[in-house]
Amino acid sequence: MRASRRANLILLSLALPALVVLLMLGTWQVKRLQWKETLVARIEERINAEPQPLERLDDLYRNGGDIDYRPVTLSGRFDHSRERHYLATLRGESGFQVHTPMALDAGDYIFVNRGFVPYDRKDPATRESGQMAGDVTIEGLARTASTHKPSFIVPDNDPQKNIFYWKDIDAMASSAGLSTDQVRDYYVDAGPQENAGGLPIGGVTRINLPNNHLQYAITWYGLALALVGVLLVWFLRRDEETGA
């Protein structure tokens, strides 16, 4: 009898903390689900809003506002001699996103992700017809840039070869011969308007936010329920054995 009670206590001492942890994990995933749904709804609302002039976006950014995915319109001149190349894929094809500094009327610059070019069209000389000259006005989505490498598995940028694996605006500016003080620390993804010659291919913004939190919450809560079921079966059988 004493051994049976000891076994029950040992089981409870192990199972109850595990049950608490499983319930906490499930609840955390429910909160993450609510946060993710709010974020997706906010981005969807933003990308469908009317484009704002760059100057208005600048004011919002300077005041600590969130500008990510906000539609923007801007005018200036592309400095194609300073374009930077970010390794990327599009519809399964490897290549680069072309980030070109646009000279603004105020004398400073902003990098514009003009879009995707195939790997063998990295050299601007292979797509001269797409190098827009003179004053241009474009629409796109404002994007905040990374301030650090997103993961240790991401390779280091290689400014000397003009190949970037993550979007370090300061490194892009410096390698392009621009002072970081001259360049905004956010950039713009150009919209899907077609470029002459077909390249770069604009509209490459990826709005793909995985939302598996409901599945994870169900998994954790399911495991908690299974654990409760195991405990009930255990104690019912122990009662039967004790009463026999």
C-alpha positions as CSV (number, residue, x, y, z in Angstrom):
1,M,0.0,0.0,0.0
2,R,2.8,2.4,1.0
3,A,4.7,1.5,-2.3
4,S,1.6,2.2,-4.3
5,R,1.2,5.6,-2.6
6,R,4.8,6.4,-3.2
7,A,4.4,5.5,-6.9
8,N,1.4,7.8,-7.2
9,L,3.3,10.7,-5.6
10,I,6.3,10.3,-7.9
11,L,4.0,10.2,-10.9
12,L,2.2,13.4,-9.8
13,S,5.5,15.2,-9.0
14,L,6.6,14.5,-12.6
15,A,3.3,14.9,-14.4
16,L,1.9,18.1,-12.8
17,P,4.9,20.3,-13.8
18,A,4.8,18.9,-17.3
19,L,1.1,19.6,-17.5
20,V,1.7,23.2,-16.4
21,V,4.4,23.7,-19.0
22,L,2.2,22.3,-21.8
23,L,-0.6,24.6,-20.8
24,M,1.7,27.6,-20.7
25,L,3.1,26.7,-24.1
26,G,-0.4,26.4,-25.6
27,T,-1.5,29.7,-24.1
28,W,1.6,31.4,-25.4
29,Q,0.8,30.2,-28.9
30,V,-2.7,31.5,-28.6
31,K,-1.3,34.9,-27.7
32,R,1.1,34.7,-30.6
33,L,-1.8,33.8,-32.9
34,Q,-3.6,36.9,-31.9
35,W,-0.5,39.0,-32.4
36,K,0.2,37.5,-35.9
37,E,-3.4,38.0,-37.0
38,T,-3.3,41.6,-35.9
39,L,0.0,42.1,-37.8
40,V,-1.3,40.5,-41.0
41,A,-4.4,42.7,-40.9
42,R,-2.3,45.8,-40.4
43,I,0.0,45.0,-43.3
44,E,-2.9,44.2,-45.5
45,E,-4.5,47.5,-44.6
46,R,-1.3,49.4,-45.3
47,I,-0.4,47.9,-48.7
48,N,-3.9,48.8,-50.0
49,A,-3.7,52.5,-48.8
50,E,-3.0,55.4,-51.0
51,P,0.7,56.2,-51.6
52,Q,2.2,59.0,-49.5
53,P,4.9,61.4,-50.6
54,L,8.3,60.5,-49.4
55,E,8.5,63.7,-47.3
56,R,5.5,62.7,-45.3
57,L,7.0,59.2,-44.7
58,D,10.2,60.9,-43.6
59,D,8.4,62.9,-40.9
60,L,6.7,59.7,-39.6
61,Y,10.0,57.8,-39.5
62,R,11.8,60.6,-37.7
63,N,9.1,60.7,-35.1
64,G,9.5,57.0,-34.4
65,G,6.6,55.8,-36.5
66,D,6.4,52.4,-38.2
67,I,6.8,52.8,-41.9
68,D,7.2,49.2,-43.0
69,Y,5.0,48.3,-46.0
70,R,3.6,51.8,-46.3
71,P,3.0,52.8,-50.0
72,V,5.1,55.7,-51.0
73,T,5.7,57.8,-54.1
74,L,9.1,59.4,-54.7
75,S,10.9,61.3,-57.5
76,G,14.6,61.6,-58.3
77,R,17.4,60.3,-60.5
78,F,18.8,56.8,-60.3
79,D,22.6,56.5,-60.0
80,H,23.0,53.2,-61.8
81,S,26.7,53.3,-61.5
82,R,26.3,52.6,-57.8
83,E,23.7,49.8,-57.8
84,R,24.1,47.1,-55.2
85,H,23.1,43.4,-55.7
86,Y,21.2,41.3,-53.1
87,L,21.2,37.6,-53.7
88,A,17.6,36.4,-54.2
89,T,15.3,34.1,-56.1
90,L,12.1,34.7,-58.1
91,R,9.8,31.9,-59.0
92,G,12.5,29.4,-58.5
93,E,15.2,31.2,-60.5
94,S,18.3,32.5,-58.8
95,G,19.6,36.0,-59.3
96,F,19.7,39.4,-57.6
97,Q,17.6,42.2,-56.4
98,V,19.0,45.4,-57.8
99,H,19.2,48.1,-55.1
100,T,19.9,51.5,-56.8
101,P,20.5,54.7,-55.0
102,M,18.0,57.4,-56.1
103,A,19.4,61.0,-55.9
104,L,16.7,63.2,-54.4
105,D,16.2,67.0,-54.8
106,A,17.5,67.6,-51.3
107,G,20.9,66.2,-52.4
108,D,20.7,63.0,-50.4
109,Y,19.8,59.4,-51.5
110,I,17.5,56.5,-50.8
111,F,18.1,53.0,-52.0
112,V,15.3,51.6,-54.2
113,N,15.0,47.9,-54.8
114,R,14.1,48.1,-58.5
115,G,13.5,44.4,-58.7
116,F,14.9,41.1,-59.8
117,V,17.4,40.2,-62.5
118,P,18.6,36.6,-63.4
119,Y,22.0,35.6,-62.2
120,D,23.6,36.0,-65.6
121,R,22.2,39.6,-65.9
122,K,23.9,41.0,-62.8
123,D,26.2,43.1,-65.0
124,P,24.2,46.3,-65.9
125,A,25.8,46.2,-69.3
126,T,23.6,43.2,-70.1
127,R,20.4,45.2,-69.5
128,E,21.1,48.8,-70.5
129,S,17.6,49.3,-71.8
130,G,16.2,48.9,-68.3
131,Q,18.5,51.6,-66.8
132,M,16.0,54.5,-66.5
133,A,17.6,57.8,-67.2
134,G,16.7,61.3,-66.1
135,D,14.1,62.3,-63.6
136,V,11.7,59.5,-62.7
137,T,8.7,59.1,-60.4
138,I,8.0,55.7,-58.9
139,E,5.6,54.1,-56.4
140,G,6.6,51.4,-54.0
141,L,6.5,50.1,-50.5
142,A,8.7,51.5,-47.8
143,R,10.8,48.9,-45.9
144,T,12.8,49.1,-42.8
145,A,16.3,47.7,-43.1
146,S,18.0,45.1,-40.9
147,T,20.4,46.5,-38.3
148,H,22.2,43.2,-37.9
149,K,22.7,39.9,-39.7
150,P,19.4,38.0,-39.2
151,S,21.0,34.6,-38.5
152,F,24.4,33.0,-38.1
153,I,23.6,30.7,-41.0
154,V,23.4,33.8,-43.3
155,P,26.7,34.4,-45.1
156,D,28.6,37.6,-44.5
157,N,28.0,40.3,-47.1
158,D,30.7,40.6,-49.7
159,P,30.9,44.3,-50.7
160,Q,34.0,43.9,-52.8
161,K,32.1,41.5,-55.1
162,N,28.9,43.6,-54.8
163,I,27.0,40.6,-53.4
164,F,24.8,41.1,-50.3
165,Y,23.1,38.3,-48.4
166,W,21.3,40.6,-46.0
167,K,20.3,44.2,-46.5
168,D,22.8,46.3,-44.6
169,I,22.1,49.8,-45.9
170,D,25.3,51.3,-44.3
171,A,27.5,48.6,-46.0
172,M,25.6,49.1,-49.3
173,A,26.1,52.9,-49.1
174,S,29.8,52.7,-48.2
175,S,30.6,50.1,-50.9
176,A,28.9,52.4,-53.4
177,G,31.1,55.3,-52.4
178,L,28.4,57.2,-50.5
179,S,28.5,58.5,-47.0
180,T,26.0,56.9,-44.6
181,D,24.9,60.4,-43.7
182,Q,23.8,60.9,-47.3
183,V,21.6,57.8,-47.4
184,R,18.3,57.1,-45.6
185,D,18.5,54.1,-43.4
186,Y,15.3,52.6,-44.9
187,Y,14.7,51.7,-48.5
188,V,11.8,51.3,-51.0
189,D,10.7,48.2,-52.9
190,A,9.6,49.4,-56.3
191,G,6.1,48.4,-57.4
192,P,5.3,46.1,-60.3
193,Q,5.5,48.8,-63.0
194,E,7.3,47.3,-66.0
195,N,10.8,48.5,-66.8
196,A,12.0,49.0,-70.3
197,G,13.6,45.9,-71.6
198,G,11.8,43.8,-69.0
199,L,14.5,44.1,-66.3
200,P,14.7,44.5,-63.4
201,I,11.3,42.8,-62.6
202,G,9.6,45.0,-60.1
203,G,7.1,44.2,-57.4
204,V,9.2,41.6,-55.6
205,T,8.1,42.5,-52.0
206,R,7.4,39.2,-50.2
207,I,4.6,39.4,-47.7
208,N,4.7,35.9,-46.4
209,L,4.2,35.6,-42.7
210,P,3.8,32.0,-41.6
211,N,1.0,31.6,-39.2
212,N,1.1,28.2,-37.6
213,H,0.4,29.3,-34.1
214,L,-3.1,27.7,-34.0
215,Q,-1.6,24.4,-35.0
216,Y,1.0,24.7,-32.4
217,A,-1.5,25.7,-29.7
218,I,-3.7,22.7,-30.6
219,T,-0.6,20.5,-30.3
220,W,0.4,21.7,-26.9
221,Y,-3.2,21.6,-25.5
222,G,-3.7,18.2,-27.1
223,L,-0.6,16.9,-25.3
224,A,-1.8,18.3,-22.1
225,L,-5.2,16.6,-22.5
226,A,-3.4,13.3,-23.4
227,L,-1.4,13.6,-20.2
228,V,-4.5,14.2,-18.1
229,G,-6.0,11.1,-19.8
230,V,-2.9,9.0,-19.0
231,L,-3.1,10.1,-15.3
232,L,-6.8,9.3,-15.1
233,V,-6.2,5.8,-16.6
234,W,-3.3,5.2,-14.2
235,F,-5.2,6.2,-11.1
236,L,-8.4,4.3,-12.1
237,R,-6.3,1.1,-12.6
238,R,-4.5,1.6,-9.3
239,D,-7.8,2.0,-7.6
240,E,-9.1,-1.2,-9.1
241,E,-5.9,-3.1,-8.1
242,T,-6.1,-1.7,-4.6
243,G,-9.8,-2.6,-4.2
244,A,-9.3,-6.1,-5.7
